[in-house]
Amino acid sequence: MENIEVRADNCPAAVPPQVTVYTRVLHRACQIAGGVEPLAARLRVPIATLYRWLEGENDPPVSVFLKAVDIVLIAARPKKAPD
């Protein structure tokens, strides 16, 4: 899988005891989206709630988690070469 360059971000990472698959995927989706506010808008969730999920205080609903997985997977797709 290729390494995707991401912009500087304001995406908090969970502290090690609270790192889960949810926090890792949400953090990566946050980086790809360009920060917490753009990701919250894409996921259609309140910013404060997204912060809690990013920091590992709560797990997101499955439907929101799967949207974040889509963001990560779409960004990881190889780019097509122009014809």
HTML snippet that shows the backbone in 3Dmol.js (N, CA, C, O; Angstrom):
<script src="https://3Dmol.org/build/3Dmol-min.js"></script>
<div id="view" style="width:600px;height:400px;position:relative"></div>
<script>
const pdb = `
ATOM      1  N   MET A   1       0.854  -1.172   0.000  1.00  0.00           N
ATOM      2  CA  MET A   1       0.000   0.000   0.000  1.00  0.00           C
ATOM      3  C   MET A   1       0.898   1.232   0.000  1.00  0.00           C
ATOM      4  O   MET A   1       1.914   1.277   0.693  1.00  0.00           O
ATOM      5  N   GLU A   2       0.510   2.220  -0.780  1.00  0.00           N
ATOM      6  CA  GLU A   2       1.332   3.415  -0.878  1.00  0.00           C
ATOM      7  C   GLU A   2       1.152   4.320   0.332  1.00  0.00           C
ATOM      8  O   GLU A   2       0.125   4.286   1.010  1.00  0.00           O
ATOM      9  N   ASN A   3       2.166   5.124   0.584  1.00  0.00           N
ATOM     10  CA  ASN A   3       2.092   6.098   1.664  1.00  0.00           C
ATOM     11  C   ASN A   3       1.370   7.334   1.153  1.00  0.00           C
ATOM     12  O   ASN A   3       1.746   7.878   0.115  1.00  0.00           O
ATOM     13  N   ILE A   4       0.365   7.776   1.842  1.00  0.00           N
ATOM     14  CA  ILE A   4      -0.416   8.932   1.424  1.00  0.00           C
ATOM     15  C   ILE A   4       0.075  10.147   2.186  1.00  0.00           C
ATOM     16  O   ILE A   4       0.171  10.127   3.413  1.00  0.00           O
ATOM     17  N   GLU A   5       0.384  11.193   1.457  1.00  0.00           N
ATOM     18  CA  GLU A   5       0.792  12.423   2.132  1.00  0.00           C
ATOM     19  C   GLU A   5      -0.454  13.128   2.636  1.00  0.00           C
ATOM     20  O   GLU A   5      -1.463  13.213   1.936  1.00  0.00           O
ATOM     21  N   VAL A   6      -0.373  13.633   3.860  1.00  0.00           N
ATOM     22  CA  VAL A   6      -1.498  14.360   4.428  1.00  0.00           C
ATOM     23  C   VAL A   6      -1.024  15.731   4.882  1.00  0.00           C
ATOM     24  O   VAL A   6       0.148  15.948   5.189  1.00  0.00           O
ATOM     25  N   ARG A   7      -1.981  16.643   4.912  1.00  0.00           N
ATOM     26  CA  ARG A   7      -1.672  17.999   5.356  1.00  0.00           C
ATOM     27  C   ARG A   7      -1.444  18.029   6.860  1.00  0.00           C
ATOM     28  O   ARG A   7      -1.800  17.100   7.585  1.00  0.00           O
ATOM     29  N   ALA A   8      -0.838  19.126   7.304  1.00  0.00           N
ATOM     30  CA  ALA A   8      -0.723  19.342   8.753  1.00  0.00           C
ATOM     31  C   ALA A   8      -2.134  19.293   9.322  1.00  0.00           C
ATOM     32  O   ALA A   8      -3.087  19.721   8.671  1.00  0.00           O
ATOM     33  N   ASP A   9      -2.264  18.779  10.514  1.00  0.00           N
ATOM     34  CA  ASP A   9      -3.615  18.591  11.039  1.00  0.00           C
ATOM     35  C   ASP A   9      -3.731  19.006  12.496  1.00  0.00           C
ATOM     36  O   ASP A   9      -2.748  19.313  13.170  1.00  0.00           O
ATOM     37  N   ASN A  10      -4.953  19.002  12.939  1.00  0.00           N
ATOM     38  CA  ASN A  10      -5.247  19.249  14.347  1.00  0.00           C
ATOM     39  C   ASN A  10      -5.979  18.038  14.903  1.00  0.00           C
ATOM     40  O   ASN A  10      -6.917  18.173  15.689  1.00  0.00           O
ATOM     41  N   CYS A  11      -5.545  16.862  14.492  1.00  0.00           N
ATOM     42  CA  CYS A  11      -6.216  15.625  14.867  1.00  0.00           C
ATOM     43  C   CYS A  11      -5.572  15.033  16.112  1.00  0.00           C
ATOM     44  O   CYS A  11      -4.430  14.576  16.063  1.00  0.00           O
ATOM     45  N   PRO A  12      -6.291  15.037  17.223  1.00  0.00           N
ATOM     46  CA  PRO A  12      -5.707  14.457  18.432  1.00  0.00           C
ATOM     47  C   PRO A  12      -5.590  12.940  18.303  1.00  0.00           C
ATOM     48  O   PRO A  12      -6.403  12.297  17.639  1.00  0.00           O
ATOM     49  N   ALA A  13      -4.591  12.393  18.933  1.00  0.00           N
ATOM     50  CA  ALA A  13      -4.418  10.940  18.972  1.00  0.00           C
ATOM     51  C   ALA A  13      -4.685  10.475  20.397  1.00  0.00           C
ATOM     52  O   ALA A  13      -4.340  11.153  21.364  1.00  0.00           O
ATOM     53  N   ALA A  14      -5.298   9.322  20.505  1.00  0.00           N
ATOM     54  CA  ALA A  14      -5.586   8.760  21.820  1.00  0.00           C
ATOM     55  C   ALA A  14      -4.279   8.390  22.515  1.00  0.00           C
ATOM     56  O   ALA A  14      -3.298   8.025  21.868  1.00  0.00           O
ATOM     57  N   VAL A  15      -4.284   8.489  23.829  1.00  0.00           N
ATOM     58  CA  VAL A  15      -3.117   8.057  24.608  1.00  0.00           C
ATOM     59  C   VAL A  15      -3.030   6.532  24.527  1.00  0.00           C
ATOM     60  O   VAL A  15      -4.058   5.866  24.401  1.00  0.00           O
ATOM     61  N   PRO A  16      -1.819   5.969  24.596  1.00  0.00           N
ATOM     62  CA  PRO A  16      -1.647   4.528  24.366  1.00  0.00           C
ATOM     63  C   PRO A  16      -2.651   3.589  25.042  1.00  0.00           C
ATOM     64  O   PRO A  16      -3.116   2.659  24.382  1.00  0.00           O
ATOM     65  N   PRO A  17      -3.008   3.771  26.295  1.00  0.00           N
ATOM     66  CA  PRO A  17      -3.974   2.808  26.856  1.00  0.00           C
ATOM     67  C   PRO A  17      -5.358   2.878  26.203  1.00  0.00           C
ATOM     68  O   PRO A  17      -6.145   1.940  26.330  1.00  0.00           O
ATOM     69  N   GLN A  18      -5.659   3.967  25.512  1.00  0.00           N
ATOM     70  CA  GLN A  18      -6.983   4.115  24.913  1.00  0.00           C
ATOM     71  C   GLN A  18      -6.974   3.945  23.393  1.00  0.00           C
ATOM     72  O   GLN A  18      -7.997   4.168  22.745  1.00  0.00           O
ATOM     73  N   VAL A  19      -5.842   3.556  22.818  1.00  0.00           N
ATOM     74  CA  VAL A  19      -5.759   3.361  21.373  1.00  0.00           C
ATOM     75  C   VAL A  19      -6.500   2.081  21.000  1.00  0.00           C
ATOM     76  O   VAL A  19      -6.268   1.018  21.575  1.00  0.00           O
ATOM     77  N   THR A  20      -7.389   2.209  20.034  1.00  0.00           N
ATOM     78  CA  THR A  20      -8.159   1.076  19.525  1.00  0.00           C
ATOM     79  C   THR A  20      -8.195   1.170  18.006  1.00  0.00           C
ATOM     80  O   THR A  20      -7.703   2.140  17.430  1.00  0.00           O
ATOM     81  N   VAL A  21      -8.764   0.186  17.371  1.00  0.00           N
ATOM     82  CA  VAL A  21      -8.938   0.270  15.923  1.00  0.00           C
ATOM     83  C   VAL A  21      -9.800   1.479  15.571  1.00  0.00           C
ATOM     84  O   VAL A  21      -9.594   2.106  14.532  1.00  0.00           O
ATOM     85  N   TYR A  22     -10.752   1.807  16.420  1.00  0.00           N
ATOM     86  CA  TYR A  22     -11.613   2.972  16.172  1.00  0.00           C
ATOM     87  C   TYR A  22     -10.799   4.268  16.194  1.00  0.00           C
ATOM     88  O   TYR A  22     -10.923   5.098  15.293  1.00  0.00           O
ATOM     89  N   THR A  23      -9.975   4.435  17.215  1.00  0.00           N
ATOM     90  CA  THR A  23      -9.201   5.688  17.314  1.00  0.00           C
ATOM     91  C   THR A  23      -8.186   5.791  16.190  1.00  0.00           C
ATOM     92  O   THR A  23      -7.954   6.881  15.667  1.00  0.00           O
ATOM     93  N   ARG A  24      -7.578   4.672  15.807  1.00  0.00           N
ATOM     94  CA  ARG A  24      -6.582   4.714  14.725  1.00  0.00           C
ATOM     95  C   ARG A  24      -7.233   5.078  13.401  1.00  0.00           C
ATOM     96  O   ARG A  24      -6.705   5.911  12.664  1.00  0.00           O
ATOM     97  N   VAL A  25      -8.370   4.468  13.088  1.00  0.00           N
ATOM     98  CA  VAL A  25      -9.054   4.770  11.819  1.00  0.00           C
ATOM     99  C   VAL A  25      -9.569   6.200  11.822  1.00  0.00           C
ATOM    100  O   VAL A  25      -9.417   6.913  10.830  1.00  0.00           O
ATOM    101  N   LEU A  26     -10.172   6.627  12.916  1.00  0.00           N
ATOM    102  CA  LEU A  26     -10.673   8.004  12.978  1.00  0.00           C
ATOM    103  C   LEU A  26      -9.539   9.017  12.872  1.00  0.00           C
ATOM    104  O   LEU A  26      -9.693  10.053  12.226  1.00  0.00           O
ATOM    105  N   HIS A  27      -8.406   8.727  13.501  1.00  0.00           N
ATOM    106  CA  HIS A  27      -7.270   9.640  13.424  1.00  0.00           C
ATOM    107  C   HIS A  27      -6.773   9.756  11.980  1.00  0.00           C
ATOM    108  O   HIS A  27      -6.497  10.855  11.498  1.00  0.00           O
ATOM    109  N   ARG A  28      -6.663   8.625  11.304  1.00  0.00           N
ATOM    110  CA  ARG A  28      -6.201   8.650   9.908  1.00  0.00           C
ATOM    111  C   ARG A  28      -7.212   9.374   9.022  1.00  0.00           C
ATOM    112  O   ARG A  28      -6.824  10.160   8.158  1.00  0.00           O
ATOM    113  N   ALA A  29      -8.495   9.118   9.227  1.00  0.00           N
ATOM    114  CA  ALA A  29      -9.530   9.800   8.454  1.00  0.00           C
ATOM    115  C   ALA A  29      -9.473  11.307   8.720  1.00  0.00           C
ATOM    116  O   ALA A  29      -9.681  12.111   7.812  1.00  0.00           O
ATOM    117  N   CYS A  30      -9.196  11.674   9.944  1.00  0.00           N
ATOM    118  CA  CYS A  30      -9.073  13.086  10.323  1.00  0.00           C
ATOM    119  C   CYS A  30      -7.914  13.729   9.562  1.00  0.00           C
ATOM    120  O   CYS A  30      -8.050  14.836   9.041  1.00  0.00           O
ATOM    121  N   GLN A  31      -6.783  13.042   9.497  1.00  0.00           N
ATOM    122  CA  GLN A  31      -5.635  13.565   8.761  1.00  0.00           C
ATOM    123  C   GLN A  31      -5.971  13.732   7.282  1.00  0.00           C
ATOM    124  O   GLN A  31      -5.627  14.746   6.674  1.00  0.00           O
ATOM    125  N   ILE A  32      -6.629  12.759   6.719  1.00  0.00           N
ATOM    126  CA  ILE A  32      -6.985  12.800   5.302  1.00  0.00           C
ATOM    127  C   ILE A  32      -7.972  13.928   5.028  1.00  0.00           C
ATOM    128  O   ILE A  32      -7.870  14.620   4.016  1.00  0.00           O
ATOM    129  N   ALA A  33      -8.931  14.110   5.940  1.00  0.00           N
ATOM    130  CA  ALA A  33      -9.948  15.156   5.768  1.00  0.00           C
ATOM    131  C   ALA A  33      -9.377  16.557   5.969  1.00  0.00           C
ATOM    132  O   ALA A  33      -9.953  17.536   5.493  1.00  0.00           O
ATOM    133  N   GLY A  34      -8.251  16.659   6.669  1.00  0.00           N
ATOM    134  CA  GLY A  34      -7.645  17.967   6.904  1.00  0.00           C
ATOM    135  C   GLY A  34      -7.946  18.565   8.257  1.00  0.00           C
ATOM    136  O   GLY A  34      -7.739  19.760   8.466  1.00  0.00           O
ATOM    137  N   GLY A  35      -8.434  17.753   9.180  1.00  0.00           N
ATOM    138  CA  GLY A  35      -8.669  18.244  10.535  1.00  0.00           C
ATOM    139  C   GLY A  35      -9.988  17.767  11.101  1.00  0.00           C
ATOM    140  O   GLY A  35     -10.784  17.114  10.427  1.00  0.00           O
ATOM    141  N   VAL A  36     -10.196  18.111  12.352  1.00  0.00           N
ATOM    142  CA  VAL A  36     -11.395  17.651  13.068  1.00  0.00           C
ATOM    143  C   VAL A  36     -12.667  18.245  12.466  1.00  0.00           C
ATOM    144  O   VAL A  36     -13.636  17.524  12.230  1.00  0.00           O
ATOM    145  N   GLU A  37     -12.668  19.539  12.220  1.00  0.00           N
ATOM    146  CA  GLU A  37     -13.888  20.171  11.695  1.00  0.00           C
ATOM    147  C   GLU A  37     -14.307  19.606  10.345  1.00  0.00           C
ATOM    148  O   GLU A  37     -15.479  19.273  10.170  1.00  0.00           O
ATOM    149  N   PRO A  38     -13.379  19.484   9.367  1.00  0.00           N
ATOM    150  CA  PRO A  38     -13.796  18.896   8.094  1.00  0.00           C
ATOM    151  C   PRO A  38     -14.269  17.447   8.226  1.00  0.00           C
ATOM    152  O   PRO A  38     -15.210  17.037   7.545  1.00  0.00           O
ATOM    153  N   LEU A  39     -13.620  16.671   9.099  1.00  0.00           N
ATOM    154  CA  LEU A  39     -14.057  15.285   9.279  1.00  0.00           C
ATOM    155  C   LEU A  39     -15.433  15.235   9.938  1.00  0.00           C
ATOM    156  O   LEU A  39     -16.286  14.445   9.532  1.00  0.00           O
ATOM    157  N   ALA A  40     -15.652  16.062  10.939  1.00  0.00           N
ATOM    158  CA  ALA A  40     -16.973  16.096  11.591  1.00  0.00           C
ATOM    159  C   ALA A  40     -18.057  16.427  10.568  1.00  0.00           C
ATOM    160  O   ALA A  40     -19.145  15.851  10.600  1.00  0.00           O
ATOM    161  N   ALA A  41     -17.757  17.352   9.665  1.00  0.00           N
ATOM    162  CA  ALA A  41     -18.733  17.706   8.623  1.00  0.00           C
ATOM    163  C   ALA A  41     -18.984  16.521   7.692  1.00  0.00           C
ATOM    164  O   ALA A  41     -20.128  16.233   7.341  1.00  0.00           O
ATOM    165  N   ARG A  42     -17.909  15.837   7.294  1.00  0.00           N
ATOM    166  CA  ARG A  42     -18.067  14.688   6.389  1.00  0.00           C
ATOM    167  C   ARG A  42     -18.832  13.549   7.048  1.00  0.00           C
ATOM    168  O   ARG A  42     -19.622  12.863   6.400  1.00  0.00           O
ATOM    169  N   LEU A  43     -18.591  13.353   8.346  1.00  0.00           N
ATOM    170  CA  LEU A  43     -19.279  12.279   9.067  1.00  0.00           C
ATOM    171  C   LEU A  43     -20.642  12.710   9.592  1.00  0.00           C
ATOM    172  O   LEU A  43     -21.437  11.886  10.045  1.00  0.00           O
ATOM    173  N   ARG A  44     -20.901  14.022   9.523  1.00  0.00           N
ATOM    174  CA  ARG A  44     -22.162  14.600  10.023  1.00  0.00           C
ATOM    175  C   ARG A  44     -22.372  14.307  11.507  1.00  0.00           C
ATOM    176  O   ARG A  44     -23.415  13.810  11.931  1.00  0.00           O
ATOM    177  N   VAL A  45     -21.324  14.640  12.284  1.00  0.00           N
ATOM    178  CA  VAL A  45     -21.395  14.465  13.734  1.00  0.00           C
ATOM    179  C   VAL A  45     -20.917  15.748  14.407  1.00  0.00           C
ATOM    180  O   VAL A  45     -20.171  16.514  13.796  1.00  0.00           O
ATOM    181  N   PRO A  46     -21.322  16.000  15.640  1.00  0.00           N
ATOM    182  CA  PRO A  46     -20.830  17.177  16.359  1.00  0.00           C
ATOM    183  C   PRO A  46     -19.325  17.087  16.607  1.00  0.00           C
ATOM    184  O   PRO A  46     -18.792  16.005  16.855  1.00  0.00           O
ATOM    185  N   ILE A  47     -18.658  18.213  16.538  1.00  0.00           N
ATOM    186  CA  ILE A  47     -17.209  18.260  16.736  1.00  0.00           C
ATOM    187  C   ILE A  47     -16.827  17.712  18.112  1.00  0.00           C
ATOM    188  O   ILE A  47     -15.871  16.945  18.227  1.00  0.00           O
ATOM    189  N   ALA A  48     -17.555  18.094  19.142  1.00  0.00           N
ATOM    190  CA  ALA A  48     -17.232  17.629  20.503  1.00  0.00           C
ATOM    191  C   ALA A  48     -17.320  16.106  20.596  1.00  0.00           C
ATOM    192  O   ALA A  48     -16.508  15.478  21.275  1.00  0.00           O
ATOM    193  N   THR A  49     -18.284  15.521  19.927  1.00  0.00           N
ATOM    194  CA  THR A  49     -18.433  14.062  19.934  1.00  0.00           C
ATOM    195  C   THR A  49     -17.261  13.412  19.216  1.00  0.00           C
ATOM    196  O   THR A  49     -16.725  12.407  19.683  1.00  0.00           O
ATOM    197  N   LEU A  50     -16.860  13.982  18.081  1.00  0.00           N
ATOM    198  CA  LEU A  50     -15.723  13.441  17.338  1.00  0.00           C
ATOM    199  C   LEU A  50     -14.450  13.491  18.175  1.00  0.00           C
ATOM    200  O   LEU A  50     -13.662  12.546  18.159  1.00  0.00           O
ATOM    201  N   TYR A  51     -14.245  14.579  18.901  1.00  0.00           N
ATOM    202  CA  TYR A  51     -13.077  14.659  19.791  1.00  0.00           C
ATOM    203  C   TYR A  51     -13.092  13.512  20.801  1.00  0.00           C
ATOM    204  O   TYR A  51     -12.056  12.896  21.050  1.00  0.00           O
ATOM    205  N   ARG A  52     -14.254  13.221  21.385  1.00  0.00           N
ATOM    206  CA  ARG A  52     -14.336  12.133  22.368  1.00  0.00           C
ATOM    207  C   ARG A  52     -13.962  10.792  21.730  1.00  0.00           C
ATOM    208  O   ARG A  52     -13.272   9.973  22.339  1.00  0.00           O
ATOM    209  N   TRP A  53     -14.426  10.583  20.501  1.00  0.00           N
ATOM    210  CA  TRP A  53     -14.091   9.336  19.805  1.00  0.00           C
ATOM    211  C   TRP A  53     -12.606   9.279  19.470  1.00  0.00           C
ATOM    212  O   TRP A  53     -11.970   8.239  19.644  1.00  0.00           O
ATOM    213  N   LEU A  54     -12.047  10.396  18.987  1.00  0.00           N
ATOM    214  CA  LEU A  54     -10.625  10.432  18.637  1.00  0.00           C
ATOM    215  C   LEU A  54      -9.730  10.177  19.853  1.00  0.00           C
ATOM    216  O   LEU A  54      -8.671   9.559  19.740  1.00  0.00           O
ATOM    217  N   GLU A  55     -10.163  10.654  20.994  1.00  0.00           N
ATOM    218  CA  GLU A  55      -9.375  10.503  22.218  1.00  0.00           C
ATOM    219  C   GLU A  55      -9.645   9.182  22.931  1.00  0.00           C
ATOM    220  O   GLU A  55      -9.035   8.899  23.962  1.00  0.00           O
ATOM    221  N   GLY A  56     -10.551   8.373  22.391  1.00  0.00           N
ATOM    222  CA  GLY A  56     -10.815   7.054  22.950  1.00  0.00           C
ATOM    223  C   GLY A  56     -11.744   7.039  24.141  1.00  0.00           C
ATOM    224  O   GLY A  56     -11.822   6.039  24.854  1.00  0.00           O
ATOM    225  N   GLU A  57     -12.454   8.143  24.371  1.00  0.00           N
ATOM    226  CA  GLU A  57     -13.388   8.179  25.503  1.00  0.00           C
ATOM    227  C   GLU A  57     -14.612   7.311  25.235  1.00  0.00           C
ATOM    228  O   GLU A  57     -15.148   6.688  26.151  1.00  0.00           O
ATOM    229  N   ASN A  58     -15.051   7.270  23.983  1.00  0.00           N
ATOM    230  CA  ASN A  58     -16.196   6.462  23.566  1.00  0.00           C
ATOM    231  C   ASN A  58     -15.893   5.888  22.193  1.00  0.00           C
ATOM    232  O   ASN A  58     -15.045   6.412  21.472  1.00  0.00           O
ATOM    233  N   ASP A  59     -16.578   4.820  21.829  1.00  0.00           N
ATOM    234  CA  ASP A  59     -16.478   4.279  20.475  1.00  0.00           C
ATOM    235  C   ASP A  59     -17.593   4.886  19.631  1.00  0.00           C
ATOM    236  O   ASP A  59     -18.694   5.116  20.131  1.00  0.00           O
ATOM    237  N   PRO A  60     -17.315   5.144  18.363  1.00  0.00           N
ATOM    238  CA  PRO A  60     -18.360   5.678  17.490  1.00  0.00           C
ATOM    239  C   PRO A  60     -19.357   4.579  17.127  1.00  0.00           C
ATOM    240  O   PRO A  60     -19.059   3.391  17.257  1.00  0.00           O
ATOM    241  N   PRO A  61     -20.542   4.985  16.672  1.00  0.00           N
ATOM    242  CA  PRO A  61     -21.474   3.982  16.142  1.00  0.00           C
ATOM    243  C   PRO A  61     -20.835   3.305  14.922  1.00  0.00           C
ATOM    244  O   PRO A  61     -19.994   3.894  14.243  1.00  0.00           O
ATOM    245  N   VAL A  62     -21.243   2.072  14.660  1.00  0.00           N
ATOM    246  CA  VAL A  62     -20.681   1.323  13.539  1.00  0.00           C
ATOM    247  C   VAL A  62     -20.852   2.084  12.231  1.00  0.00           C
ATOM    248  O   VAL A  62     -19.932   2.103  11.413  1.00  0.00           O
ATOM    249  N   SER A  63     -21.997   2.708  12.014  1.00  0.00           N
ATOM    250  CA  SER A  63     -22.230   3.414  10.751  1.00  0.00           C
ATOM    251  C   SER A  63     -21.232   4.551  10.543  1.00  0.00           C
ATOM    252  O   SER A  63     -20.782   4.776   9.420  1.00  0.00           O
ATOM    253  N   VAL A  64     -20.886   5.257  11.594  1.00  0.00           N
ATOM    254  CA  VAL A  64     -19.907   6.349  11.505  1.00  0.00           C
ATOM    255  C   VAL A  64     -18.511   5.768  11.297  1.00  0.00           C
ATOM    256  O   VAL A  64     -17.738   6.280  10.488  1.00  0.00           O
ATOM    257  N   PHE A  65     -18.194   4.713  12.016  1.00  0.00           N
ATOM    258  CA  PHE A  65     -16.892   4.073  11.864  1.00  0.00           C
ATOM    259  C   PHE A  65     -16.692   3.605  10.426  1.00  0.00           C
ATOM    260  O   PHE A  65     -15.614   3.787   9.860  1.00  0.00           O
ATOM    261  N   LEU A  66     -17.718   3.008   9.833  1.00  0.00           N
ATOM    262  CA  LEU A  66     -17.598   2.526   8.463  1.00  0.00           C
ATOM    263  C   LEU A  66     -17.424   3.673   7.461  1.00  0.00           C
ATOM    264  O   LEU A  66     -16.740   3.510   6.451  1.00  0.00           O
ATOM    265  N   LYS A  67     -18.031   4.816   7.728  1.00  0.00           N
ATOM    266  CA  LYS A  67     -17.795   5.991   6.880  1.00  0.00           C
ATOM    267  C   LYS A  67     -16.329   6.423   6.972  1.00  0.00           C
ATOM    268  O   LYS A  67     -15.723   6.790   5.965  1.00  0.00           O
ATOM    269  N   ALA A  68     -15.766   6.378   8.170  1.00  0.00           N
ATOM    270  CA  ALA A  68     -14.356   6.727   8.353  1.00  0.00           C
ATOM    271  C   ALA A  68     -13.459   5.716   7.636  1.00  0.00           C
ATOM    272  O   ALA A  68     -12.454   6.096   7.034  1.00  0.00           O
ATOM    273  N   VAL A  69     -13.815   4.440   7.698  1.00  0.00           N
ATOM    274  CA  VAL A  69     -13.055   3.413   6.978  1.00  0.00           C
ATOM    275  C   VAL A  69     -13.084   3.712   5.483  1.00  0.00           C
ATOM    276  O   VAL A  69     -12.058   3.604   4.812  1.00  0.00           O
ATOM    277  N   ASP A  70     -14.242   4.086   4.956  1.00  0.00           N
ATOM    278  CA  ASP A  70     -14.350   4.443   3.534  1.00  0.00           C
ATOM    279  C   ASP A  70     -13.415   5.590   3.180  1.00  0.00           C
ATOM    280  O   ASP A  70     -12.752   5.550   2.143  1.00  0.00           O
ATOM    281  N   ILE A  71     -13.355   6.605   4.025  1.00  0.00           N
ATOM    282  CA  ILE A  71     -12.475   7.753   3.764  1.00  0.00           C
ATOM    283  C   ILE A  71     -11.028   7.279   3.655  1.00  0.00           C
ATOM    284  O   ILE A  71     -10.298   7.688   2.752  1.00  0.00           O
ATOM    285  N   VAL A  72     -10.624   6.420   4.577  1.00  0.00           N
ATOM    286  CA  VAL A  72      -9.243   5.916   4.582  1.00  0.00           C
ATOM    287  C   VAL A  72      -8.987   5.047   3.354  1.00  0.00           C
ATOM    288  O   VAL A  72      -7.955   5.195   2.700  1.00  0.00           O
ATOM    289  N   LEU A  73      -9.904   4.152   3.037  1.00  0.00           N
ATOM    290  CA  LEU A  73      -9.697   3.246   1.902  1.00  0.00           C
ATOM    291  C   LEU A  73      -9.690   3.986   0.564  1.00  0.00           C
ATOM    292  O   LEU A  73      -8.872   3.689  -0.306  1.00  0.00           O
ATOM    293  N   ILE A  74     -10.579   4.928   0.403  1.00  0.00           N
ATOM    294  CA  ILE A  74     -10.625   5.694  -0.848  1.00  0.00           C
ATOM    295  C   ILE A  74      -9.332   6.474  -1.040  1.00  0.00           C
ATOM    296  O   ILE A  74      -8.815   6.562  -2.153  1.00  0.00           O
ATOM    297  N   ALA A  75      -8.815   7.033   0.030  1.00  0.00           N
ATOM    298  CA  ALA A  75      -7.560   7.787  -0.059  1.00  0.00           C
ATOM    299  C   ALA A  75      -6.374   6.879  -0.363  1.00  0.00           C
ATOM    300  O   ALA A  75      -5.374   7.332  -0.920  1.00  0.00           O
ATOM    301  N   ALA A  76      -6.476   5.602  -0.002  1.00  0.00           N
ATOM    302  CA  ALA A  76      -5.372   4.665  -0.209  1.00  0.00           C
ATOM    303  C   ALA A  76      -5.377   4.038  -1.598  1.00  0.00           C
ATOM    304  O   ALA A  76      -4.421   3.356  -1.969  1.00  0.00           O
ATOM    305  N   ARG A  77      -6.439   4.258  -2.372  1.00  0.00           N
ATOM    306  CA  ARG A  77      -6.488   3.693  -3.723  1.00  0.00           C
ATOM    307  C   ARG A  77      -5.349   4.222  -4.572  1.00  0.00           C
ATOM    308  O   ARG A  77      -5.002   5.401  -4.499  1.00  0.00           O
ATOM    309  N   PRO A  78      -4.772   3.345  -5.376  1.00  0.00           N
ATOM    310  CA  PRO A  78      -3.749   3.844  -6.301  1.00  0.00           C
ATOM    311  C   PRO A  78      -4.383   4.804  -7.300  1.00  0.00           C
ATOM    312  O   PRO A  78      -5.507   4.603  -7.760  1.00  0.00           O
ATOM    313  N   LYS A  79      -3.643   5.833  -7.616  1.00  0.00           N
ATOM    314  CA  LYS A  79      -4.138   6.819  -8.589  1.00  0.00           C
ATOM    315  C   LYS A  79      -3.990   6.240  -9.991  1.00  0.00           C
ATOM    316  O   LYS A  79      -2.970   5.631 -10.315  1.00  0.00           O
ATOM    317  N   LYS A  80      -5.020   6.437 -10.825  1.00  0.00           N
ATOM    318  CA  LYS A  80      -4.953   5.985 -12.208  1.00  0.00           C
ATOM    319  C   LYS A  80      -4.038   6.892 -13.002  1.00  0.00           C
ATOM    320  O   LYS A  80      -4.049   8.112 -12.837  1.00  0.00           O
ATOM    321  N   ALA A  81      -3.261   6.291 -13.852  1.00  0.00           N
ATOM    322  CA  ALA A  81      -2.403   7.080 -14.734  1.00  0.00           C
ATOM    323  C   ALA A  81      -3.275   7.683 -15.838  1.00  0.00           C
ATOM    324  O   ALA A  81      -4.204   7.036 -16.322  1.00  0.00           O
ATOM    325  N   PRO A  82      -2.973   8.929 -16.237  1.00  0.00           N
ATOM    326  CA  PRO A  82      -3.755   9.530 -17.327  1.00  0.00           C
ATOM    327  C   PRO A  82      -3.567   8.748 -18.611  1.00  0.00           C
ATOM    328  O   PRO A  82      -2.482   8.234 -18.882  1.00  0.00           O
ATOM    329  N   ASP A  83      -4.628   8.661 -19.400  1.00  0.00           N
ATOM    330  CA  ASP A  83      -4.566   7.936 -20.679  1.00  0.00           C
ATOM    331  C   ASP A  83      -3.823   8.714 -21.727  1.00  0.00           C
ATOM    332  O   ASP A  83      -3.680   8.248 -22.858  1.00  0.00           O
TER     333      ASP A  83
END
`;
const viewer = $3Dmol.createViewer("view");
viewer.addModel(pdb, "pdb");
viewer.setStyle({}, {cartoon: {color: "spectrum"}});
viewer.zoomTo();
viewer.render();
</script>
